[in-house]
Amino acid sequence: MSDEHNDDFSRIANESMEQSLVGELIDFLRTNKKWWLAPILIVMLLMGVLILLSGSAAAPFIYTLF
């Protein structure tokens, strides 16, 4: 019985390692029905991209958007 349990645990652990962070996040949103979190996460991601680009050569082009 414990061998079957260990095999299942190992299989599940290996599957979760293959999935990316984004895949796990989408799976979490899908299984827990937390779709209201998606717009918040998208806005946070876009703000992070803007912050990263503000220190680069693209900064003058970003500032013209606002």
PDBQT receptor file of N, H, CA, C and O in Angstrom, charges set to zero:
ATOM      1  N   MET A   1       0.809  -1.186   0.000  1.00  0.00    +0.000 N 
ATOM      2  CA  MET A   1       0.000   0.000   0.000  1.00  0.00    +0.000 C 
ATOM      3  C   MET A   1       0.862   1.263   0.000  1.00  0.00    +0.000 C 
ATOM      4  O   MET A   1       0.561   2.226  -0.705  1.00  0.00    +0.000 OA
ATOM      5  N   SER A   2       1.924   1.252   0.787  1.00  0.00    +0.000 N 
ATOM      6  H   SER A   2       2.168   0.470   1.360  1.00  0.00    +0.000 HD
ATOM      7  CA  SER A   2       2.777   2.437   0.864  1.00  0.00    +0.000 C 
ATOM      8  C   SER A   2       3.564   2.646  -0.431  1.00  0.00    +0.000 C 
ATOM      9  O   SER A   2       3.866   3.782  -0.797  1.00  0.00    +0.000 OA
ATOM     10  N   ASP A   3       3.895   1.550  -1.128  1.00  0.00    +0.000 N 
ATOM     11  H   ASP A   3       3.649   0.627  -0.831  1.00  0.00    +0.000 HD
ATOM     12  CA  ASP A   3       4.595   1.690  -2.411  1.00  0.00    +0.000 C 
ATOM     13  C   ASP A   3       3.712   2.378  -3.441  1.00  0.00    +0.000 C 
ATOM     14  O   ASP A   3       4.182   3.214  -4.212  1.00  0.00    +0.000 OA
ATOM     15  N   GLU A   4       2.430   2.022  -3.450  1.00  0.00    +0.000 N 
ATOM     16  H   GLU A   4       2.049   1.342  -2.824  1.00  0.00    +0.000 HD
ATOM     17  CA  GLU A   4       1.505   2.677  -4.378  1.00  0.00    +0.000 C 
ATOM     18  C   GLU A   4       1.372   4.154  -4.043  1.00  0.00    +0.000 C 
ATOM     19  O   GLU A   4       1.325   5.003  -4.933  1.00  0.00    +0.000 OA
ATOM     20  N   HIS A   5       1.311   4.449  -2.760  1.00  0.00    +0.000 N 
ATOM     21  H   HIS A   5       1.349   3.760  -2.036  1.00  0.00    +0.000 HD
ATOM     22  CA  HIS A   5       1.207   5.845  -2.329  1.00  0.00    +0.000 C 
ATOM     23  C   HIS A   5       2.458   6.624  -2.727  1.00  0.00    +0.000 C 
ATOM     24  O   HIS A   5       2.352   7.754  -3.203  1.00  0.00    +0.000 OA
ATOM     25  N   ASN A   6       3.637   6.040  -2.540  1.00  0.00    +0.000 N 
ATOM     26  H   ASN A   6       3.723   5.121  -2.154  1.00  0.00    +0.000 HD
ATOM     27  CA  ASN A   6       4.895   6.698  -2.904  1.00  0.00    +0.000 C 
ATOM     28  C   ASN A   6       4.990   6.898  -4.408  1.00  0.00    +0.000 C 
ATOM     29  O   ASN A   6       5.487   7.928  -4.864  1.00  0.00    +0.000 OA
ATOM     30  N   ASP A   7       4.520   5.926  -5.185  1.00  0.00    +0.000 N 
ATOM     31  H   ASP A   7       4.116   5.089  -4.814  1.00  0.00    +0.000 HD
ATOM     32  CA  ASP A   7       4.545   6.056  -6.640  1.00  0.00    +0.000 C 
ATOM     33  C   ASP A   7       3.642   7.190  -7.099  1.00  0.00    +0.000 C 
ATOM     34  O   ASP A   7       4.017   7.977  -7.968  1.00  0.00    +0.000 OA
ATOM     35  N   ASP A   8       2.451   7.275  -6.513  1.00  0.00    +0.000 N 
ATOM     36  H   ASP A   8       2.146   6.636  -5.807  1.00  0.00    +0.000 HD
ATOM     37  CA  ASP A   8       1.532   8.354  -6.861  1.00  0.00    +0.000 C 
ATOM     38  C   ASP A   8       2.115   9.704  -6.478  1.00  0.00    +0.000 C 
ATOM     39  O   ASP A   8       2.031  10.667  -7.239  1.00  0.00    +0.000 OA
ATOM     40  N   PHE A   9       2.706   9.764  -5.295  1.00  0.00    +0.000 N 
ATOM     41  H   PHE A   9       2.774   8.981  -4.677  1.00  0.00    +0.000 HD
ATOM     42  CA  PHE A   9       3.312  11.012  -4.835  1.00  0.00    +0.000 C 
ATOM     43  C   PHE A   9       4.452  11.444  -5.751  1.00  0.00    +0.000 C 
ATOM     44  O   PHE A   9       4.570  12.622  -6.087  1.00  0.00    +0.000 OA
ATOM     45  N   SER A  10       5.285  10.496  -6.151  1.00  0.00    +0.000 N 
ATOM     46  H   SER A  10       5.188   9.539  -5.878  1.00  0.00    +0.000 HD
ATOM     47  CA  SER A  10       6.400  10.800  -7.053  1.00  0.00    +0.000 C 
ATOM     48  C   SER A  10       5.891  11.269  -8.413  1.00  0.00    +0.000 C 
ATOM     49  O   SER A  10       6.437  12.205  -8.996  1.00  0.00    +0.000 OA
ATOM     50  N   ARG A  11       4.858  10.627  -8.907  1.00  0.00    +0.000 N 
ATOM     51  H   ARG A  11       4.414   9.867  -8.433  1.00  0.00    +0.000 HD
ATOM     52  CA  ARG A  11       4.296  11.012 -10.213  1.00  0.00    +0.000 C 
ATOM     53  C   ARG A  11       3.731  12.427 -10.157  1.00  0.00    +0.000 C 
ATOM     54  O   ARG A  11       3.960  13.230 -11.062  1.00  0.00    +0.000 OA
ATOM     55  N   ILE A  12       2.995  12.726  -9.096  1.00  0.00    +0.000 N 
ATOM     56  H   ILE A  12       2.809  12.074  -8.361  1.00  0.00    +0.000 HD
ATOM     57  CA  ILE A  12       2.412  14.063  -8.955  1.00  0.00    +0.000 C 
ATOM     58  C   ILE A  12       3.511  15.103  -8.780  1.00  0.00    +0.000 C 
ATOM     59  O   ILE A  12       3.419  16.194  -9.342  1.00  0.00    +0.000 OA
ATOM     60  N   ALA A  13       4.533  14.789  -8.020  1.00  0.00    +0.000 N 
ATOM     61  H   ALA A  13       4.608  13.902  -7.564  1.00  0.00    +0.000 HD
ATOM     62  CA  ALA A  13       5.639  15.723  -7.809  1.00  0.00    +0.000 C 
ATOM     63  C   ALA A  13       6.361  16.004  -9.122  1.00  0.00    +0.000 C 
ATOM     64  O   ALA A  13       6.723  17.152  -9.382  1.00  0.00    +0.000 OA
ATOM     65  N   ASN A  14       6.579  14.995  -9.950  1.00  0.00    +0.000 N 
ATOM     66  H   ASN A  14       6.285  14.063  -9.739  1.00  0.00    +0.000 HD
ATOM     67  CA  ASN A  14       7.250  15.191 -11.231  1.00  0.00    +0.000 C 
ATOM     68  C   ASN A  14       6.393  15.993 -12.193  1.00  0.00    +0.000 C 
ATOM     69  O   ASN A  14       6.917  16.796 -12.964  1.00  0.00    +0.000 OA
ATOM     70  N   GLU A  15       5.089  15.789 -12.159  1.00  0.00    +0.000 N 
ATOM     71  H   GLU A  15       4.663  15.137 -11.532  1.00  0.00    +0.000 HD
ATOM     72  CA  GLU A  15       4.207  16.559 -13.037  1.00  0.00    +0.000 C 
ATOM     73  C   GLU A  15       4.234  18.026 -12.665  1.00  0.00    +0.000 C 
ATOM     74  O   GLU A  15       4.256  18.889 -13.543  1.00  0.00    +0.000 OA
ATOM     75  N   SER A  16       4.232  18.317 -11.382  1.00  0.00    +0.000 N 
ATOM     76  H   SER A  16       4.214  17.616 -10.669  1.00  0.00    +0.000 HD
ATOM     77  CA  SER A  16       4.209  19.716 -10.969  1.00  0.00    +0.000 C 
ATOM     78  C   SER A  16       5.521  20.416 -11.302  1.00  0.00    +0.000 C 
ATOM     79  O   SER A  16       5.523  21.629 -11.508  1.00  0.00    +0.000 OA
ATOM     80  N   MET A  17       6.626  19.698 -11.360  1.00  0.00    +0.000 N 
ATOM     81  H   MET A  17       6.625  18.712 -11.192  1.00  0.00    +0.000 HD
ATOM     82  CA  MET A  17       7.898  20.303 -11.702  1.00  0.00    +0.000 C 
ATOM     83  C   MET A  17       7.957  20.672 -13.181  1.00  0.00    +0.000 C 
ATOM     84  O   MET A  17       8.686  21.588 -13.561  1.00  0.00    +0.000 OA
ATOM     85  N   GLU A  18       7.203  19.974 -14.010  1.00  0.00    +0.000 N 
ATOM     86  H   GLU A  18       6.610  19.230 -13.701  1.00  0.00    +0.000 HD
ATOM     87  CA  GLU A  18       7.212  20.240 -15.436  1.00  0.00    +0.000 C 
ATOM     88  C   GLU A  18       6.393  21.476 -15.791  1.00  0.00    +0.000 C 
ATOM     89  O   GLU A  18       6.605  22.073 -16.847  1.00  0.00    +0.000 OA
ATOM     90  N   GLN A  19       5.476  21.860 -14.939  1.00  0.00    +0.000 N 
ATOM     91  H   GLN A  19       5.304  21.375 -14.081  1.00  0.00    +0.000 HD
ATOM     92  CA  GLN A  19       4.592  22.966 -15.233  1.00  0.00    +0.000 C 
ATOM     93  C   GLN A  19       5.261  24.284 -14.840  1.00  0.00    +0.000 C 
ATOM     94  O   GLN A  19       5.915  24.373 -13.801  1.00  0.00    +0.000 OA
ATOM     95  N   SER A  20       5.091  25.292 -15.671  1.00  0.00    +0.000 N 
ATOM     96  H   SER A  20       4.559  25.220 -16.515  1.00  0.00    +0.000 HD
ATOM     97  CA  SER A  20       5.711  26.576 -15.395  1.00  0.00    +0.000 C 
ATOM     98  C   SER A  20       4.894  27.348 -14.359  1.00  0.00    +0.000 C 
ATOM     99  O   SER A  20       3.796  26.938 -13.985  1.00  0.00    +0.000 OA
ATOM    100  N   LEU A  21       5.441  28.451 -13.912  1.00  0.00    +0.000 N 
ATOM    101  H   LEU A  21       6.334  28.784 -14.215  1.00  0.00    +0.000 HD
ATOM    102  CA  LEU A  21       4.764  29.283 -12.933  1.00  0.00    +0.000 C 
ATOM    103  C   LEU A  21       3.459  29.827 -13.508  1.00  0.00    +0.000 C 
ATOM    104  O   LEU A  21       2.435  29.851 -12.825  1.00  0.00    +0.000 OA
ATOM    105  N   VAL A  22       3.502  30.258 -14.752  1.00  0.00    +0.000 N 
ATOM    106  H   VAL A  22       4.334  30.238 -15.307  1.00  0.00    +0.000 HD
ATOM    107  CA  VAL A  22       2.300  30.781 -15.395  1.00  0.00    +0.000 C 
ATOM    108  C   VAL A  22       1.252  29.686 -15.539  1.00  0.00    +0.000 C 
ATOM    109  O   VAL A  22       0.063  29.923 -15.326  1.00  0.00    +0.000 OA
ATOM    110  N   GLY A  23       1.697  28.485 -15.901  1.00  0.00    +0.000 N 
ATOM    111  H   GLY A  23       2.662  28.292 -16.074  1.00  0.00    +0.000 HD
ATOM    112  CA  GLY A  23       0.774  27.365 -16.016  1.00  0.00    +0.000 C 
ATOM    113  C   GLY A  23       0.127  27.016 -14.690  1.00  0.00    +0.000 C 
ATOM    114  O   GLY A  23      -1.067  26.721 -14.630  1.00  0.00    +0.000 OA
ATOM    115  N   GLU A  24       0.922  27.050 -13.620  1.00  0.00    +0.000 N 
ATOM    116  H   GLU A  24       1.891  27.289 -13.668  1.00  0.00    +0.000 HD
ATOM    117  CA  GLU A  24       0.370  26.777 -12.301  1.00  0.00    +0.000 C 
ATOM    118  C   GLU A  24      -0.614  27.860 -11.887  1.00  0.00    +0.000 C 
ATOM    119  O   GLU A  24      -1.640  27.565 -11.273  1.00  0.00    +0.000 OA
ATOM    120  N   LEU A  25      -0.313  29.105 -12.216  1.00  0.00    +0.000 N 
ATOM    121  H   LEU A  25       0.520  29.345 -12.714  1.00  0.00    +0.000 HD
ATOM    122  CA  LEU A  25      -1.216  30.200 -11.880  1.00  0.00    +0.000 C 
ATOM    123  C   LEU A  25      -2.542  30.065 -12.620  1.00  0.00    +0.000 C 
ATOM    124  O   LEU A  25      -3.606  30.252 -12.031  1.00  0.00    +0.000 OA
ATOM    125  N   ILE A  26      -2.479  29.744 -13.894  1.00  0.00    +0.000 N 
ATOM    126  H   ILE A  26      -1.615  29.592 -14.372  1.00  0.00    +0.000 HD
ATOM    127  CA  ILE A  26      -3.705  29.557 -14.671  1.00  0.00    +0.000 C 
ATOM    128  C   ILE A  26      -4.501  28.368 -14.151  1.00  0.00    +0.000 C 
ATOM    129  O   ILE A  26      -5.729  28.417 -14.078  1.00  0.00    +0.000 OA
ATOM    130  N   ASP A  27      -3.795  27.302 -13.792  1.00  0.00    +0.000 N 
ATOM    131  H   ASP A  27      -2.798  27.262 -13.851  1.00  0.00    +0.000 HD
ATOM    132  CA  ASP A  27      -4.464  26.137 -13.221  1.00  0.00    +0.000 C 
ATOM    133  C   ASP A  27      -5.127  26.483 -11.893  1.00  0.00    +0.000 C 
ATOM    134  O   ASP A  27      -6.238  26.032 -11.616  1.00  0.00    +0.000 OA
ATOM    135  N   PHE A  28      -4.446  27.288 -11.068  1.00  0.00    +0.000 N 
ATOM    136  H   PHE A  28      -3.543  27.655 -11.293  1.00  0.00    +0.000 HD
ATOM    137  CA  PHE A  28      -5.037  27.727  -9.803  1.00  0.00    +0.000 C 
ATOM    138  C   PHE A  28      -6.298  28.544 -10.045  1.00  0.00    +0.000 C 
ATOM    139  O   PHE A  28      -7.315  28.334  -9.384  1.00  0.00    +0.000 OA
ATOM    140  N   LEU A  29      -6.232  29.480 -10.996  1.00  0.00    +0.000 N 
ATOM    141  H   LEU A  29      -5.406  29.651 -11.533  1.00  0.00    +0.000 HD
ATOM    142  CA  LEU A  29      -7.406  30.309 -11.289  1.00  0.00    +0.000 C 
ATOM    143  C   LEU A  29      -8.562  29.452 -11.792  1.00  0.00    +0.000 C 
ATOM    144  O   LEU A  29      -9.715  29.691 -11.434  1.00  0.00    +0.000 OA
ATOM    145  N   ARG A  30      -8.261  28.468 -12.609  1.00  0.00    +0.000 N 
ATOM    146  H   ARG A  30      -7.324  28.274 -12.900  1.00  0.00    +0.000 HD
ATOM    147  CA  ARG A  30      -9.293  27.614 -13.189  1.00  0.00    +0.000 C 
ATOM    148  C   ARG A  30      -9.933  26.706 -12.137  1.00  0.00    +0.000 C 
ATOM    149  O   ARG A  30     -11.158  26.596 -12.074  1.00  0.00    +0.000 OA
ATOM    150  N   THR A  31      -9.112  26.061 -11.318  1.00  0.00    +0.000 N 
ATOM    151  H   THR A  31      -8.117  26.151 -11.370  1.00  0.00    +0.000 HD
ATOM    152  CA  THR A  31      -9.662  25.088 -10.368  1.00  0.00    +0.000 C 
ATOM    153  C   THR A  31     -10.363  25.753  -9.192  1.00  0.00    +0.000 C 
ATOM    154  O   THR A  31     -11.337  25.209  -8.671  1.00  0.00    +0.000 OA
ATOM    155  N   ASN A  32      -9.887  26.916  -8.766  1.00  0.00    +0.000 N 
ATOM    156  H   ASN A  32      -9.096  27.357  -9.189  1.00  0.00    +0.000 HD
ATOM    157  CA  ASN A  32     -10.492  27.580  -7.609  1.00  0.00    +0.000 C 
ATOM    158  C   ASN A  32     -11.505  28.648  -7.989  1.00  0.00    +0.000 C 
ATOM    159  O   ASN A  32     -12.047  29.326  -7.115  1.00  0.00    +0.000 OA
ATOM    160  N   LYS A  33     -11.765  28.806  -9.274  1.00  0.00    +0.000 N 
ATOM    161  H   LYS A  33     -11.325  28.256  -9.983  1.00  0.00    +0.000 HD
ATOM    162  CA  LYS A  33     -12.742  29.783  -9.769  1.00  0.00    +0.000 C 
ATOM    163  C   LYS A  33     -12.446  31.195  -9.264  1.00  0.00    +0.000 C 
ATOM    164  O   LYS A  33     -13.344  31.910  -8.817  1.00  0.00    +0.000 OA
ATOM    165  N   LYS A  34     -11.196  31.576  -9.342  1.00  0.00    +0.000 N 
ATOM    166  H   LYS A  34     -10.467  30.995  -9.705  1.00  0.00    +0.000 HD
ATOM    167  CA  LYS A  34     -10.764  32.900  -8.892  1.00  0.00    +0.000 C 
ATOM    168  C   LYS A  34     -10.465  33.799 -10.097  1.00  0.00    +0.000 C 
ATOM    169  O   LYS A  34      -9.420  34.448 -10.136  1.00  0.00    +0.000 OA
ATOM    170  N   TRP A  35     -11.355  33.842 -11.061  1.00  0.00    +0.000 N 
ATOM    171  H   TRP A  35     -12.204  33.315 -11.030  1.00  0.00    +0.000 HD
ATOM    172  CA  TRP A  35     -11.118  34.601 -12.284  1.00  0.00    +0.000 C 
ATOM    173  C   TRP A  35     -11.043  36.103 -12.031  1.00  0.00    +0.000 C 
ATOM    174  O   TRP A  35     -10.511  36.837 -12.862  1.00  0.00    +0.000 OA
ATOM    175  N   TRP A  36     -11.563  36.570 -10.907  1.00  0.00    +0.000 N 
ATOM    176  H   TRP A  36     -11.995  35.973 -10.231  1.00  0.00    +0.000 HD
ATOM    177  CA  TRP A  36     -11.487  37.984 -10.606  1.00  0.00    +0.000 C 
ATOM    178  C   TRP A  36     -10.053  38.422 -10.324  1.00  0.00    +0.000 C 
ATOM    179  O   TRP A  36      -9.758  39.617 -10.353  1.00  0.00    +0.000 OA
ATOM    180  N   LEU A  37      -9.157  37.468 -10.051  1.00  0.00    +0.000 N 
ATOM    181  H   LEU A  37      -9.397  36.498 -10.028  1.00  0.00    +0.000 HD
ATOM    182  CA  LEU A  37      -7.757  37.798  -9.829  1.00  0.00    +0.000 C 
ATOM    183  C   LEU A  37      -7.001  38.071 -11.135  1.00  0.00    +0.000 C 
ATOM    184  O   LEU A  37      -5.961  38.728 -11.120  1.00  0.00    +0.000 OA
ATOM    185  N   ALA A  38      -7.509  37.581 -12.242  1.00  0.00    +0.000 N 
ATOM    186  H   ALA A  38      -8.354  37.047 -12.255  1.00  0.00    +0.000 HD
ATOM    187  CA  ALA A  38      -6.800  37.709 -13.522  1.00  0.00    +0.000 C 
ATOM    188  C   ALA A  38      -6.548  39.173 -13.907  1.00  0.00    +0.000 C 
ATOM    189  O   ALA A  38      -5.412  39.504 -14.247  1.00  0.00    +0.000 OA
ATOM    190  N   PRO A  39      -7.541  40.061 -13.873  1.00  0.00    +0.000 N 
ATOM    191  CA  PRO A  39      -7.245  41.461 -14.239  1.00  0.00    +0.000 C 
ATOM    192  C   PRO A  39      -6.233  42.120 -13.309  1.00  0.00    +0.000 C 
ATOM    193  O   PRO A  39      -5.418  42.930 -13.750  1.00  0.00    +0.000 OA
ATOM    194  N   ILE A  40      -6.281  41.780 -12.034  1.00  0.00    +0.000 N 
ATOM    195  H   ILE A  40      -6.943  41.122 -11.675  1.00  0.00    +0.000 HD
ATOM    196  CA  ILE A  40      -5.323  42.346 -11.082  1.00  0.00    +0.000 C 
ATOM    197  C   ILE A  40      -3.912  41.896 -11.429  1.00  0.00    +0.000 C 
ATOM    198  O   ILE A  40      -2.982  42.703 -11.429  1.00  0.00    +0.000 OA
ATOM    199  N   LEU A  41      -3.752  40.612 -11.723  1.00  0.00    +0.000 N 
ATOM    200  H   LEU A  41      -4.508  39.957 -11.722  1.00  0.00    +0.000 HD
ATOM    201  CA  LEU A  41      -2.435  40.089 -12.069  1.00  0.00    +0.000 C 
ATOM    202  C   LEU A  41      -1.927  40.655 -13.389  1.00  0.00    +0.000 C 
ATOM    203  O   LEU A  41      -0.733  40.921 -13.531  1.00  0.00    +0.000 OA
ATOM    204  N   ILE A  42      -2.814  40.839 -14.344  1.00  0.00    +0.000 N 
ATOM    205  H   ILE A  42      -3.783  40.623 -14.229  1.00  0.00    +0.000 HD
ATOM    206  CA  ILE A  42      -2.407  41.410 -15.639  1.00  0.00    +0.000 C 
ATOM    207  C   ILE A  42      -1.925  42.842 -15.467  1.00  0.00    +0.000 C 
ATOM    208  O   ILE A  42      -0.907  43.226 -16.043  1.00  0.00    +0.000 OA
ATOM    209  N   VAL A  43      -2.648  43.637 -14.678  1.00  0.00    +0.000 N 
ATOM    210  H   VAL A  43      -3.475  43.325 -14.211  1.00  0.00    +0.000 HD
ATOM    211  CA  VAL A  43      -2.240  45.024 -14.437  1.00  0.00    +0.000 C 
ATOM    212  C   VAL A  43      -0.908  45.060 -13.696  1.00  0.00    +0.000 C 
ATOM    213  O   VAL A  43      -0.044  45.878 -14.013  1.00  0.00    +0.000 OA
ATOM    214  N   MET A  44      -0.736  44.180 -12.713  1.00  0.00    +0.000 N 
ATOM    215  H   MET A  44      -1.438  43.516 -12.456  1.00  0.00    +0.000 HD
ATOM    216  CA  MET A  44       0.544  44.133 -11.995  1.00  0.00    +0.000 C 
ATOM    217  C   MET A  44       1.685  43.750 -12.926  1.00  0.00    +0.000 C 
ATOM    218  O   MET A  44       2.782  44.297 -12.819  1.00  0.00    +0.000 OA
ATOM    219  N   LEU A  45       1.439  42.825 -13.831  1.00  0.00    +0.000 N 
ATOM    220  H   LEU A  45       0.548  42.380 -13.918  1.00  0.00    +0.000 HD
ATOM    221  CA  LEU A  45       2.456  42.426 -14.793  1.00  0.00    +0.000 C 
ATOM    222  C   LEU A  45       2.813  43.586 -15.727  1.00  0.00    +0.000 C 
ATOM    223  O   LEU A  45       3.989  43.832 -15.994  1.00  0.00    +0.000 OA
ATOM    224  N   LEU A  46       1.808  44.289 -16.214  1.00  0.00    +0.000 N 
ATOM    225  H   LEU A  46       0.853  44.090 -15.997  1.00  0.00    +0.000 HD
ATOM    226  CA  LEU A  46       2.069  45.437 -17.090  1.00  0.00    +0.000 C 
ATOM    227  C   LEU A  46       2.826  46.547 -16.368  1.00  0.00    +0.000 C 
ATOM    228  O   LEU A  46       3.707  47.182 -16.947  1.00  0.00    +0.000 OA
ATOM    229  N   MET A  47       2.485  46.776 -15.114  1.00  0.00    +0.000 N 
ATOM    230  H   MET A  47       1.770  46.259 -14.643  1.00  0.00    +0.000 HD
ATOM    231  CA  MET A  47       3.209  47.796 -14.348  1.00  0.00    +0.000 C 
ATOM    232  C   MET A  47       4.675  47.372 -14.139  1.00  0.00    +0.000 C 
ATOM    233  O   MET A  47       5.575  48.211 -14.188  1.00  0.00    +0.000 OA
ATOM    234  N   GLY A  48       4.905  46.100 -13.912  1.00  0.00    +0.000 N 
ATOM    235  H   GLY A  48       4.174  45.419 -13.873  1.00  0.00    +0.000 HD
ATOM    236  CA  GLY A  48       6.271  45.606 -13.778  1.00  0.00    +0.000 C 
ATOM    237  C   GLY A  48       7.074  45.789 -15.051  1.00  0.00    +0.000 C 
ATOM    238  O   GLY A  48       8.247  46.161 -15.009  1.00  0.00    +0.000 OA
ATOM    239  N   VAL A  49       6.433  45.526 -16.189  1.00  0.00    +0.000 N 
ATOM    240  H   VAL A  49       5.480  45.224 -16.223  1.00  0.00    +0.000 HD
ATOM    241  CA  VAL A  49       7.105  45.725 -17.478  1.00  0.00    +0.000 C 
ATOM    242  C   VAL A  49       7.428  47.195 -17.684  1.00  0.00    +0.000 C 
ATOM    243  O   VAL A  49       8.517  47.530 -18.151  1.00  0.00    +0.000 OA
ATOM    244  N   LEU A  50       6.491  48.079 -17.340  1.00  0.00    +0.000 N 
ATOM    245  H   LEU A  50       5.607  47.807 -16.961  1.00  0.00    +0.000 HD
ATOM    246  CA  LEU A  50       6.760  49.512 -17.471  1.00  0.00    +0.000 C 
ATOM    247  C   LEU A  50       7.912  49.953 -16.574  1.00  0.00    +0.000 C 
ATOM    248  O   LEU A  50       8.731  50.778 -16.979  1.00  0.00    +0.000 OA
ATOM    249  N   ILE A  51       7.980  49.414 -15.372  1.00  0.00    +0.000 N 
ATOM    250  H   ILE A  51       7.315  48.743 -15.044  1.00  0.00    +0.000 HD
ATOM    251  CA  ILE A  51       9.075  49.775 -14.467  1.00  0.00    +0.000 C 
ATOM    252  C   ILE A  51      10.415  49.298 -15.023  1.00  0.00    +0.000 C 
ATOM    253  O   ILE A  51      11.414  50.014 -14.953  1.00  0.00    +0.000 OA
ATOM    254  N   LEU A  52      10.429  48.087 -15.575  1.00  0.00    +0.000 N 
ATOM    255  H   LEU A  52       9.618  47.505 -15.632  1.00  0.00    +0.000 HD
ATOM    256  CA  LEU A  52      11.676  47.583 -16.163  1.00  0.00    +0.000 C 
ATOM    257  C   LEU A  52      12.102  48.403 -17.379  1.00  0.00    +0.000 C 
ATOM    258  O   LEU A  52      13.287  48.677 -17.567  1.00  0.00    +0.000 OA
ATOM    259  N   LEU A  53      11.143  48.786 -18.190  1.00  0.00    +0.000 N 
ATOM    260  H   LEU A  53      10.180  48.564 -18.037  1.00  0.00    +0.000 HD
ATOM    261  CA  LEU A  53      11.473  49.551 -19.394  1.00  0.00    +0.000 C 
ATOM    262  C   LEU A  53      11.813  51.006 -19.094  1.00  0.00    +0.000 C 
ATOM    263  O   LEU A  53      12.452  51.669 -19.910  1.00  0.00    +0.000 OA
ATOM    264  N   SER A  54      11.398  51.509 -17.940  1.00  0.00    +0.000 N 
ATOM    265  H   SER A  54      10.879  50.970 -17.277  1.00  0.00    +0.000 HD
ATOM    266  CA  SER A  54      11.666  52.917 -17.629  1.00  0.00    +0.000 C 
ATOM    267  C   SER A  54      13.157  53.185 -17.417  1.00  0.00    +0.000 C 
ATOM    268  O   SER A  54      13.606  54.324 -17.539  1.00  0.00    +0.000 OA
ATOM    269  N   GLY A  55      13.914  52.150 -17.104  1.00  0.00    +0.000 N 
ATOM    270  H   GLY A  55      13.549  51.224 -17.006  1.00  0.00    +0.000 HD
ATOM    271  CA  GLY A  55      15.355  52.329 -16.926  1.00  0.00    +0.000 C 
ATOM    272  C   GLY A  55      16.143  52.010 -18.174  1.00  0.00    +0.000 C 
ATOM    273  O   GLY A  55      17.372  51.965 -18.126  1.00  0.00    +0.000 OA
ATOM    274  N   SER A  56      15.476  51.789 -19.285  1.00  0.00    +0.000 N 
ATOM    275  H   SER A  56      14.478  51.825 -19.324  1.00  0.00    +0.000 HD
ATOM    276  CA  SER A  56      16.185  51.416 -20.510  1.00  0.00    +0.000 C 
ATOM    277  C   SER A  56      16.111  52.540 -21.535  1.00  0.00    +0.000 C 
ATOM    278  O   SER A  56      15.664  53.648 -21.240  1.00  0.00    +0.000 OA
ATOM    279  N   ALA A  57      16.555  52.229 -22.730  1.00  0.00    +0.000 N 
ATOM    280  H   ALA A  57      16.919  51.329 -22.970  1.00  0.00    +0.000 HD
ATOM    281  CA  ALA A  57      16.531  53.218 -23.809  1.00  0.00    +0.000 C 
ATOM    282  C   ALA A  57      15.118  53.490 -24.303  1.00  0.00    +0.000 C 
ATOM    283  O   ALA A  57      14.899  54.451 -25.041  1.00  0.00    +0.000 OA
ATOM    284  N   ALA A  58      14.154  52.658 -23.907  1.00  0.00    +0.000 N 
ATOM    285  H   ALA A  58      14.333  51.878 -23.308  1.00  0.00    +0.000 HD
ATOM    286  CA  ALA A  58      12.775  52.858 -24.332  1.00  0.00    +0.000 C 
ATOM    287  C   ALA A  58      12.042  53.880 -23.466  1.00  0.00    +0.000 C 
ATOM    288  O   ALA A  58      10.883  54.195 -23.737  1.00  0.00    +0.000 OA
ATOM    289  N   ALA A  59      12.698  54.400 -22.430  1.00  0.00    +0.000 N 
ATOM    290  H   ALA A  59      13.639  54.144 -22.210  1.00  0.00    +0.000 HD
ATOM    291  CA  ALA A  59      12.055  55.311 -21.487  1.00  0.00    +0.000 C 
ATOM    292  C   ALA A  59      11.448  56.547 -22.156  1.00  0.00    +0.000 C 
ATOM    293  O   ALA A  59      10.319  56.900 -21.817  1.00  0.00    +0.000 OA
ATOM    294  N   PRO A  60      12.131  57.226 -23.087  1.00  0.00    +0.000 N 
ATOM    295  CA  PRO A  60      11.505  58.396 -23.695  1.00  0.00    +0.000 C 
ATOM    296  C   PRO A  60      10.207  58.078 -24.442  1.00  0.00    +0.000 C 
ATOM    297  O   PRO A  60       9.308  58.914 -24.525  1.00  0.00    +0.000 OA
ATOM    298  N   PHE A  61      10.122  56.879 -24.975  1.00  0.00    +0.000 N 
ATOM    299  H   PHE A  61      10.853  56.199 -24.908  1.00  0.00    +0.000 HD
ATOM    300  CA  PHE A  61       8.906  56.492 -25.701  1.00  0.00    +0.000 C 
ATOM    301  C   PHE A  61       7.767  56.165 -24.740  1.00  0.00    +0.000 C 
ATOM    302  O   PHE A  61       6.600  56.391 -25.059  1.00  0.00    +0.000 OA
ATOM    303  N   ILE A  62       8.100  55.636 -23.570  1.00  0.00    +0.000 N 
ATOM    304  H   ILE A  62       9.048  55.452 -23.311  1.00  0.00    +0.000 HD
ATOM    305  CA  ILE A  62       7.076  55.330 -22.573  1.00  0.00    +0.000 C 
ATOM    306  C   ILE A  62       6.520  56.616 -21.988  1.00  0.00    +0.000 C 
ATOM    307  O   ILE A  62       5.311  56.729 -21.780  1.00  0.00    +0.000 OA
ATOM    308  N   TYR A  63       7.372  57.576 -21.722  1.00  0.00    +0.000 N 
ATOM    309  H   TYR A  63       8.353  57.485 -21.891  1.00  0.00    +0.000 HD
ATOM    310  CA  TYR A  63       6.919  58.832 -21.117  1.00  0.00    +0.000 C 
ATOM    311  C   TYR A  63       5.993  59.605 -22.052  1.00  0.00    +0.000 C 
ATOM    312  O   TYR A  63       5.158  60.377 -21.581  1.00  0.00    +0.000 OA
ATOM    313  N   THR A  64       6.118  59.418 -23.342  1.00  0.00    +0.000 N 
ATOM    314  H   THR A  64       6.797  58.791 -23.724  1.00  0.00    +0.000 HD
ATOM    315  CA  THR A  64       5.237  60.118 -24.262  1.00  0.00    +0.000 C 
ATOM    316  C   THR A  64       3.817  59.525 -24.237  1.00  0.00    +0.000 C 
ATOM    317  O   THR A  64       2.869  60.184 -24.665  1.00  0.00    +0.000 OA
ATOM    318  N   LEU A  65       3.666  58.301 -23.746  1.00  0.00    +0.000 N 
ATOM    319  H   LEU A  65       4.436  57.766 -23.399  1.00  0.00    +0.000 HD
ATOM    320  CA  LEU A  65       2.341  57.712 -23.646  1.00  0.00    +0.000 C 
ATOM    321  C   LEU A  65       1.503  58.381 -22.563  1.00  0.00    +0.000 C 
ATOM    322  O   LEU A  65       0.276  58.414 -22.654  1.00  0.00    +0.000 OA
ATOM    323  N   PHE A  66       2.160  58.909 -21.547  1.00  0.00    +0.000 N 
ATOM    324  H   PHE A  66       3.157  58.882 -21.473  1.00  0.00    +0.000 HD
ATOM    325  CA  PHE A  66       1.436  59.517 -20.435  1.00  0.00    +0.000 C 
ATOM    326  C   PHE A  66       1.512  61.006 -20.562  1.00  0.00    +0.000 C 
ATOM    327  O   PHE A  66       0.966  61.725 -19.725  1.00  0.00    +0.000 OA
TER     328      PHE A  66
